[in-house]
Amino acid sequence: MKISEIRRVIESCNWARNDLSGATTDEFRKMKVPMMLLGHIADVAALVIPARFVRDIADQQHAIEAAERMIARWEEKQ
């Protein structure tokens, strides 16, 4: 996989998570956040990024952690 493709997968996860931030609290509660993000988390976690792309490795970890925090936030609201 090319680095541009890897970056697209990471950005897709970030976009999906950021898209949820515009919802009201009530709308957020009604969404199926884990279903929306778990697939993205799995895709990002499965990426094999060459060691020379240090920033992309950091972005990968951040995307996973941020999506997991969003799921935890949703669980707290239930």
C-alpha positions as a Markdown table, in Angstrom:
| # | Residue | x | y | z |
|---|---|---|---|---|
| 1 | Met | 0.0 | 0.0 | 0.0 |
| 2 | Lys | 1.3 | 3.4 | -0.9 |
| 3 | Ile | 1.8 | 6.1 | 1.8 |
| 4 | Ser | -0.9 | 8.2 | 0.1 |
| 5 | Glu | -3.4 | 5.3 | 0.5 |
| 6 | Ile | -2.4 | 4.9 | 4.1 |
| 7 | Arg | -3.0 | 8.5 | 4.7 |
| 8 | Arg | -6.4 | 8.3 | 3.1 |
| 9 | Val | -7.4 | 5.5 | 5.5 |
| 10 | Ile | -6.3 | 7.5 | 8.5 |
| 11 | Glu | -8.0 | 10.6 | 7.2 |
| 12 | Ser | -11.2 | 8.6 | 6.6 |
| 13 | Cys | -11.2 | 7.6 | 10.3 |
| 14 | Asn | -10.6 | 11.2 | 11.4 |
| 15 | Trp | -13.3 | 12.5 | 9.2 |
| 16 | Ala | -15.8 | 10.0 | 10.5 |
| 17 | Arg | -15.0 | 10.9 | 14.0 |
| 18 | Asn | -15.1 | 14.7 | 13.4 |
| 19 | Asp | -18.4 | 14.3 | 11.6 |
| 20 | Leu | -19.9 | 13.2 | 14.9 |
| 21 | Ser | -18.8 | 16.3 | 16.8 |
| 22 | Gly | -21.4 | 18.5 | 15.1 |
| 23 | Ala | -24.3 | 16.6 | 16.6 |
| 24 | Thr | -26.4 | 17.8 | 19.5 |
| 25 | Thr | -26.2 | 15.7 | 22.7 |
| 26 | Asp | -29.6 | 14.1 | 21.9 |
| 27 | Glu | -28.6 | 13.3 | 18.4 |
| 28 | Phe | -25.3 | 12.0 | 19.5 |
| 29 | Arg | -27.0 | 9.6 | 22.0 |
| 30 | Lys | -29.2 | 8.2 | 19.2 |
| 31 | Met | -26.3 | 7.5 | 16.9 |
| 32 | Lys | -24.7 | 4.1 | 16.7 |
| 33 | Val | -21.2 | 5.5 | 17.3 |
| 34 | Pro | -19.4 | 2.1 | 17.8 |
| 35 | Met | -20.9 | 0.7 | 14.6 |
| 36 | Met | -19.8 | 3.9 | 12.8 |
| 37 | Leu | -16.2 | 3.9 | 14.1 |
| 38 | Leu | -15.1 | 0.3 | 14.9 |
| 39 | Gly | -14.6 | -0.5 | 11.2 |
| 40 | His | -12.5 | 2.6 | 10.8 |
| 41 | Ile | -10.5 | 1.7 | 13.9 |
| 42 | Ala | -9.9 | -1.8 | 12.5 |
| 43 | Asp | -8.8 | -0.4 | 9.1 |
| 44 | Val | -6.3 | 2.0 | 10.7 |
| 45 | Ala | -5.0 | -0.5 | 13.1 |
| 46 | Ala | -4.3 | -3.0 | 10.3 |
| 47 | Leu | -2.1 | -0.5 | 8.4 |
| 48 | Val | 1.6 | -1.4 | 8.1 |
| 49 | Ile | 3.5 | 1.8 | 7.9 |
| 50 | Pro | 7.2 | 1.8 | 7.1 |
| 51 | Ala | 9.3 | 3.1 | 10.1 |
| 52 | Arg | 10.6 | 6.0 | 8.1 |
| 53 | Phe | 7.1 | 7.6 | 8.1 |
| 54 | Val | 7.3 | 8.5 | 11.8 |
| 55 | Arg | 4.6 | 11.2 | 11.5 |
| 56 | Asp | 2.2 | 8.9 | 9.8 |
| 57 | Ile | 2.8 | 6.3 | 12.6 |
| 58 | Ala | 1.9 | 8.9 | 15.2 |
| 59 | Asp | -1.2 | 10.0 | 13.1 |
| 60 | Gln | -2.2 | 6.3 | 13.0 |
| 61 | Gln | -2.0 | 6.0 | 16.8 |
| 62 | His | -3.8 | 9.3 | 17.3 |
| 63 | Ala | -6.7 | 8.4 | 15.0 |
| 64 | Ile | -7.2 | 5.1 | 16.9 |
| 65 | Glu | -7.1 | 6.7 | 20.3 |
| 66 | Ala | -9.4 | 9.6 | 19.3 |
| 67 | Ala | -12.0 | 7.3 | 17.8 |
| 68 | Glu | -11.8 | 5.1 | 20.9 |
| 69 | Arg | -12.3 | 8.2 | 23.1 |
| 70 | Met | -15.4 | 9.1 | 21.0 |
| 71 | Ile | -16.8 | 5.7 | 21.5 |
| 72 | Ala | -16.2 | 6.0 | 25.3 |
| 73 | Arg | -17.9 | 9.4 | 25.3 |
| 74 | Trp | -20.9 | 7.9 | 23.6 |
| 75 | Glu | -21.0 | 5.0 | 26.1 |
| 76 | Glu | -21.0 | 7.5 | 29.0 |
| 77 | Lys | -24.1 | 9.2 | 27.4 |
| 78 | Gln | -26.1 | 6.0 | 27.3 |
